Amino acid sequence: MAAINVNNNESIESALRRFKRKVISEEIIKDLKKHAHFIPPGQKAKLKSANARKRNRRRFRQVRPTNMNNNQQRPNMNNNNR
């Protein structure tokens, strides 16, 4: 549980800001949302595999070349080369 001590010369706003930062760093809200409702084991496994696929898709995404020289042209992808 997040707890902070308010100093004598500290304003309520700054103490509240410190408390919010501590709650975020301890991931209390994230944990509450996770346990807010029951997820059946089968559904949990599906979510886990879907998240893994999404992570892997991001990790192994092909990087497009961004720096092309002026004298290089893109190949024509149309088959209308007459």
C-alpha positions in Angstrom: 0.0 0.0 0.0 1.3 3.4 -0.9 1.9 5.7 2.0 3.7 9.0 2.3 4.6 11.3 5.1 3.6 15.0 4.7 6.3 17.3 5.8 5.6 20.4 7.9 6.3 23.0 5.2 4.9 20.9 2.3 1.7 21.9 0.6 -1.2 19.4 0.1 -0.8 19.7 -3.7 2.8 18.6 -3.7 2.0 15.7 -1.2 -0.8 14.6 -3.4 1.5 14.7 -6.4 4.0 12.5 -4.6 1.3 10.1 -3.6 0.0 9.8 -7.2 3.5 9.1 -8.4 4.0 6.4 -5.8 0.7 4.8 -6.7 1.7 4.7 -10.3 5.1 3.3 -9.6 3.7 0.6 -7.4 1.2 -0.3 -10.1 -1.7 -0.4 -7.7 -4.3 0.9 -10.2 -3.1 -1.7 -12.8 -3.5 -4.5 -10.3 -7.0 -3.3 -9.3 -8.2 -3.3 -12.9 -6.7 -6.7 -13.5 -8.6 -8.2 -10.5 -11.8 -6.2 -11.1 -13.6 -9.2 -12.7 -13.1 -12.9 -13.1 -11.6 -14.1 -16.3 -12.0 -17.9 -17.0 -8.7 -19.8 -17.4 -9.4 -20.5 -21.1 -10.0 -16.9 -21.8 -6.9 -15.9 -19.9 -4.8 -18.3 -22.1 -6.3 -16.8 -25.2 -5.5 -13.3 -24.1 -1.9 -14.3 -23.2 -1.3 -15.9 -26.6 -2.9 -12.9 -28.4 -0.6 -10.5 -26.5 2.4 -12.7 -27.3 1.5 -12.6 -31.0 1.1 -8.8 -30.9 4.5 -8.5 -29.1 6.2 -10.7 -31.6 4.6 -8.9 -34.6 6.0 -5.6 -33.2 9.4 -7.1 -32.5 9.9 -8.7 -35.9 8.3 -6.0 -38.1 10.3 -5.2 -41.2 12.0 -1.9 -41.2 11.4 0.2 -44.3 14.4 2.1 -45.8 13.9 5.8 -45.1 17.0 7.2 -46.5 16.9 6.9 -50.3 19.4 8.8 -52.5 18.1 11.2 -55.2 19.6 9.2 -58.0 17.9 5.9 -56.8 14.3 5.4 -57.9 11.7 3.1 -56.5 11.0 0.2 -58.8 7.8 0.4 -60.7 5.4 -2.0 -59.2 2.8 -1.8 -62.0 3.0 -4.3 -64.8 2.4 -1.6 -67.4 6.0 -1.4 -68.7 5.3 -0.8 -72.4 
